[in-house]
Amino acid sequence: MTLLALDRVDKVFGGLRALRAVSFEVAPKSIFGLIGPNGAGKTTLFNVITGVYRPDGGHVRFDGSELGGLAPARIAELGVARTFQNIRLFRAMTVEENVMVAGHKLQRSGVLSAIFRTTSHANDESALTKRARELLAVLGLNEHAEDVAGSLPYGSQRRLEIARALMLGPKLLLLDEPAAGMNSAEARELERQIRFLRDELGVTIVLVEHNMSVVMSVCERIHVVDHGETIAEGTPAEIKVHPRVLAAYLGQETTADPPGEDAP
């Protein structure tokens, strides 16, 4: 059974082929890694999956629906959420408000109810607050709910962005370098939280990450791209010793492990 399937996906920018015939499948309730050196095409793949870019060839299918050509908002409605390589928060709003802003799915009342502060609007606000607090607790941020988002440490801002994405109630969550800027202890806590999202909330995770310790710890399968092309796919144990992966990361074939969390 497959939740997300890419079939020979191409993306071209002018004369540059950023993606060339990339194919992979992600099973429901799995944790899937997407890795490669800088410029390999990982974020471009995320942008194609989420509708930021339209694929120039191939197919992107999610839960039986073709995503190619759909608007990002429609793809989010179908159950695909993401975080970004560069954090995108409302820095002047509180932590709780940043999560609540993504909770339109929980709203039942209309604009007039909000203007006149009706009971249905109050019920919506209560449901949004309750769900936001639940997600902040999952990500270890509940004690910072009233803090201004911009005042949080970098690693906590990363986790806040994940909480906001979860407010959409996704089936599939795409995490773009969630461990960036985290120290070792924060990265280990992130690993626990990613497993919780899959095990307890049933969310399928696709993870782009340069921290190989995190990738090898949480991912069940890993897909490797370099210069927009697939070079390997397999279990963490297989990827750690794959000669093409080692060559891509280290510039030569070797039996050493891929670089650790300080990799480019």
C-alpha positions as CSV (number, residue, x, y, z in Angstrom):
1,M,0.0,0.0,0.0
2,T,1.3,3.5,-0.9
3,L,0.3,6.9,0.4
4,L,2.7,9.0,-1.7
5,A,4.1,8.0,-5.1
6,L,6.4,9.9,-7.4
7,D,6.7,8.4,-10.9
8,R,9.6,9.7,-13.1
9,V,9.2,13.3,-12.0
10,D,11.1,16.0,-13.9
11,K,11.6,19.7,-13.2
12,V,13.3,22.1,-15.5
13,F,14.3,25.7,-14.8
14,G,15.3,27.3,-18.0
15,G,18.2,25.1,-19.3
16,L,18.8,23.5,-15.9
17,R,17.2,20.1,-15.2
18,A,16.7,20.2,-11.4
19,L,15.0,16.8,-11.2
20,R,15.4,14.0,-13.6
21,A,13.0,11.0,-13.6
22,V,12.8,10.8,-9.8
23,S,10.6,7.9,-8.5
24,F,9.9,6.6,-5.1
25,E,7.0,5.4,-2.9
26,V,6.1,6.2,0.7
27,A,4.0,3.7,2.7
28,P,1.4,5.0,5.1
29,K,2.5,5.6,8.7
30,S,6.2,5.3,7.8
31,I,9.2,7.6,8.3
32,F,10.9,8.1,5.0
33,G,14.2,10.0,4.6
34,L,15.2,12.1,1.5
35,I,18.9,13.0,1.6
36,G,21.6,14.2,-0.7
37,P,24.3,16.9,-0.8
38,N,23.5,20.6,-1.1
39,G,21.9,21.4,-4.4
40,A,20.8,17.8,-4.9
41,G,17.1,18.7,-5.5
42,K,15.6,17.8,-2.2
43,T,13.7,21.0,-1.5
44,T,12.7,21.2,-5.2
45,L,11.1,17.8,-4.7
46,F,9.2,19.1,-1.7
47,N,8.0,22.1,-3.7
48,V,6.8,19.8,-6.5
49,I,4.9,17.6,-4.1
50,T,3.2,20.6,-2.4
51,G,2.3,22.5,-5.6
52,V,4.8,25.3,-5.3
53,Y,6.2,24.0,-8.6
54,R,4.4,22.2,-11.4
55,P,6.3,19.1,-12.5
56,D,7.5,19.2,-16.1
57,G,7.2,15.4,-16.4
58,G,6.0,12.4,-14.5
59,H,3.3,12.1,-11.9
60,V,2.9,12.9,-8.2
61,R,0.1,10.9,-6.6
62,F,-1.1,11.2,-3.0
63,D,-3.7,8.8,-1.5
64,G,-5.0,8.1,-5.0
65,S,-5.2,11.7,-6.2
66,E,-2.9,13.3,-8.8
67,L,-1.2,16.3,-7.3
68,G,0.6,17.7,-10.3
69,G,-1.0,21.0,-11.3
70,L,-3.0,21.5,-8.1
71,A,-2.7,24.7,-6.1
72,P,-0.8,24.4,-2.7
73,A,-4.0,25.2,-0.8
74,R,-5.8,22.3,-2.4
75,I,-3.0,19.9,-1.7
76,A,-3.0,21.0,1.9
77,E,-6.7,20.3,2.0
78,L,-6.1,16.8,0.8
79,G,-3.8,16.2,3.8
80,V,-0.3,17.3,2.9
81,A,1.5,19.7,5.2
82,R,5.1,20.9,5.3
83,T,7.7,22.9,7.2
84,F,10.4,25.0,5.4
85,Q,14.1,25.1,5.3
86,N,14.0,28.8,6.3
87,I,11.6,29.2,9.3
88,R,8.4,31.0,8.5
89,L,6.7,32.2,11.7
90,F,4.7,35.2,12.6
91,R,7.4,36.4,14.9
92,A,5.4,39.1,16.7
93,M,2.5,36.7,17.5
94,T,2.5,34.4,20.5
95,V,3.5,30.8,20.2
96,E,-0.1,29.7,20.7
97,E,-1.4,32.2,18.1
98,N,1.1,30.9,15.5
99,V,-0.4,27.4,15.8
100,M,-4.1,28.6,15.9
101,V,-3.7,30.5,12.7
102,A,-3.5,27.2,10.8
103,G,-6.6,25.8,12.4
104,H,-9.2,26.9,9.8
105,K,-10.3,23.2,9.5
106,L,-11.7,23.4,13.0
107,Q,-13.8,26.5,12.4
108,R,-17.5,26.0,11.8
109,S,-18.8,29.5,12.1
110,G,-18.6,32.3,9.5
111,V,-17.4,35.9,9.3
112,L,-20.6,37.3,10.8
113,S,-20.3,35.0,13.8
114,A,-16.8,36.4,14.4
115,I,-18.0,40.0,14.1
116,F,-20.9,39.6,16.5
117,R,-19.0,37.2,18.8
118,T,-21.7,34.5,18.7
119,T,-21.7,31.3,20.7
120,S,-20.6,29.3,17.6
121,H,-17.6,31.6,17.3
122,A,-16.8,31.1,20.9
123,N,-17.0,27.4,20.5
124,D,-14.6,27.6,17.5
125,E,-12.1,29.6,19.5
126,S,-12.3,27.1,22.4
127,A,-11.7,24.1,20.0
128,L,-8.8,25.9,18.3
129,T,-7.2,26.8,21.7
130,K,-7.6,23.2,23.0
131,R,-6.0,21.6,19.9
132,A,-3.2,24.2,19.8
133,R,-2.3,23.4,23.4
134,E,-2.4,19.7,22.7
135,L,0.1,20.1,19.8
136,L,2.3,22.4,21.8
137,A,2.4,19.8,24.6
138,V,3.4,17.1,22.0
139,L,6.3,19.3,20.8
140,G,7.4,20.3,24.3
141,L,6.3,23.9,23.9
142,N,3.2,24.2,26.1
143,E,5.0,26.3,28.8
144,H,5.9,28.8,26.1
145,A,2.3,29.2,24.7
146,E,2.1,32.9,25.7
147,D,5.6,33.8,24.7
148,V,6.3,35.8,21.6
149,A,7.4,33.4,18.8
150,G,10.4,35.5,17.9
151,S,11.8,35.2,21.4
152,L,12.1,31.4,21.2
153,P,15.5,29.8,20.7
154,Y,16.1,28.6,17.1
155,G,15.5,24.9,17.9
156,S,12.2,25.7,19.6
157,Q,11.1,27.8,16.6
158,R,11.7,24.7,14.4
159,R,9.4,22.7,16.7
160,L,6.8,25.5,16.6
161,E,6.7,25.3,12.9
162,I,6.0,21.5,13.1
163,A,3.2,22.2,15.6
164,R,1.6,24.7,13.2
165,A,1.8,22.2,10.3
166,L,0.1,19.6,12.4
167,M,-2.8,22.0,13.1
168,L,-3.9,21.2,9.5
169,G,-4.5,17.6,10.5
170,P,-2.3,16.2,7.8
171,K,-1.9,12.5,6.7
172,L,1.5,13.4,5.3
173,L,4.0,15.8,6.9
174,L,7.1,16.9,5.0
175,L,9.8,18.2,7.3
176,D,12.6,20.2,5.6
177,E,15.7,20.1,7.8
178,P,13.9,20.2,11.2
179,A,17.1,19.5,13.1
180,A,18.9,22.5,11.6
181,G,20.3,24.7,14.4
182,M,19.6,22.1,17.1
183,N,22.2,20.8,19.6
184,S,22.6,17.1,20.2
185,A,20.2,17.0,23.1
186,E,17.5,18.9,21.0
187,A,18.1,16.6,18.0
188,R,17.5,13.5,20.2
189,E,14.3,15.0,21.5
190,L,13.2,15.7,18.0
191,E,13.8,12.1,17.1
192,R,11.4,11.1,19.9
193,Q,8.8,13.6,18.8
194,I,9.0,12.4,15.1
195,R,8.4,8.8,16.3
196,F,5.5,10.0,18.5
197,L,3.8,11.7,15.5
198,R,4.0,8.5,13.5
199,D,3.2,6.0,16.3
200,E,0.5,8.0,18.2
201,L,-1.0,10.4,15.7
202,G,-0.6,8.1,12.6
203,V,1.1,10.8,10.6
204,T,3.4,9.7,7.7
205,I,6.7,11.6,7.7
206,V,9.0,12.5,4.8
207,L,12.2,14.0,6.2
208,V,14.8,16.0,4.5
209,E,17.8,16.4,6.8
210,H,21.5,16.8,6.8
211,N,22.0,15.5,10.3
212,M,22.8,11.9,9.5
213,S,22.4,10.8,13.1
214,V,18.7,11.8,13.1
215,V,18.2,10.3,9.6
216,M,19.7,7.0,10.5
217,S,17.9,6.8,13.8
218,V,14.3,7.5,12.8
219,C,14.0,6.6,9.1
220,E,12.9,3.2,7.9
221,R,13.8,3.8,4.3
222,I,16.0,6.4,2.7
223,H,16.0,7.8,-0.8
224,V,19.2,9.5,-2.0
225,V,19.4,12.1,-4.8
226,D,22.4,13.9,-6.3
227,H,22.2,16.5,-9.0
228,G,18.5,15.9,-9.3
229,E,18.8,12.2,-9.9
230,T,18.2,9.1,-7.8
231,I,21.4,7.4,-6.8
232,A,20.2,5.0,-4.1
233,E,17.3,3.8,-2.0
234,G,17.3,1.4,0.9
235,T,17.4,0.9,4.6
236,P,19.7,3.0,6.8
237,A,22.1,0.1,7.0
238,E,22.2,-0.3,3.3
239,I,22.6,3.5,2.6
240,K,25.4,3.8,5.1
241,V,27.7,1.6,3.0
242,H,26.3,2.3,-0.5
243,P,29.3,3.3,-2.7
244,R,27.4,5.9,-4.7
245,V,26.1,7.6,-1.6
246,L,29.6,7.7,-0.1
247,A,31.0,9.1,-3.3
248,A,28.4,11.8,-3.4
249,Y,29.0,12.9,0.1
250,L,32.8,12.4,0.4
251,G,33.9,12.8,-3.2
252,Q,35.3,9.3,-3.4
253,E,34.2,5.8,-2.9
254,T,35.1,4.6,0.6
255,T,33.8,2.2,3.3
256,A,33.4,5.0,5.9
257,D,30.0,6.1,7.1
258,P,28.4,9.2,5.5
259,P,29.3,12.5,7.3
260,G,27.6,13.2,10.6
261,E,25.5,16.2,11.8
262,D,28.1,18.8,10.7
263,A,27.7,17.7,7.0
264,P,27.0,20.3,4.4
